[in-house]
Amino acid sequence: VQLQASGGGWVQTGGSLRLSCVASGITFSTYAMGWFRQAPGKEREFVAAISRSGGSIGYADSVKGRFTISRDNVKNTVYLQMNSLKPEDTAVYYCAADLTTRTYVYSAVEYEYDFWGQGTQVTVSS
């Protein structure tokens, strides 16, 4: 199983980035997908998640209205579009996969995720 995240980089405040996470070795459509992030010296935190079908989506309050999660079950890929970036968004971003039988459910809880990607660095300068 591999989750390959990409799209991170350096951007100025107010800029945008689009993260992608390609999954292999799993039946992608049977997994809810999530994005988490970890800033230096802080615990990893939930950012956004999407159900298997894409019909249910959730966001952390800190990113609502700025970030958009989506998925393409044909391409086995989950995306995180990040707009209006702030310095406090600087972190390593991780994608994760949660095997679930429930079509319209996602989780914001780390331990419910079965597989994790390697992370991609996002740096937002002021």
Secondary structure, 3 states (H helix, E strand, C coil): CEEEEECCEEEECCCCEEEEEEEECCCHHHEEEEEEEECCCCCCEEEEEECCCCCCEEECCCCCCCEEEEEECCCCEEEEEECCCCHHHCEEEEEEEEECCCCCCCCCCHHHCCEECCCEEEEEEC
